[in-house]
Amino acid sequence: MEIEIRKGNKAFLKNVPFYEEWHGEAGKTLISERLFVLAHEGSIEEIELSPTYRIGSNYAYTEEEQGQGQSYEASIRNAGFDPSLKMNSFLIIRREFRNWSGQESTNEISIILVEDSQEE
């Protein structure tokens, strides 16, 4: 398992999260993201995301599902939080898992901290 920790900025919140789930007899791919608000008063709360998604399989007669999501910033607003970084910081956890026959398996986790750079 590989873990990467990095910083993001306010522009990063304009990105749209991504979810992919793909199954087959030879393996599986799963890419998912979670978003947490780290309120300056000390609370931590998960925010529900509406990611762009792709779900399907290699099995016969299955249809692929796809959809367009909304940005991290829109999800933050929908949950009733201020995305300006003045009152809150945000933590994004992204997991990418791939396990297909004949290929090297990967299980990577990225942790992205988005906070007001003036408070560093």
Sequence and secondary structure as in RCSB ss.txt:
>XXXX:A:sequence
MEIEIRKGNKAFLKNVPFYEEWHGEAGKTLISERLFVLAHEGSIEEIELSPTYRIGSNYAYTEEEQGQGQSYEAS
IRNAGFDPSLKMNSFLIIRREFRNWSGQESTNEISIILVEDSQEE
>XXXX:A:secstr
 EEEEEEE GGGGGS  EEEEEEETTEEEEEEEEEEEEETTS EEEE    EEEEEESSTT   EEE    HHHH
HHHTT  TTSSSEEEEEEEEEEEEETTS  EEEEEEEEE  GGG 
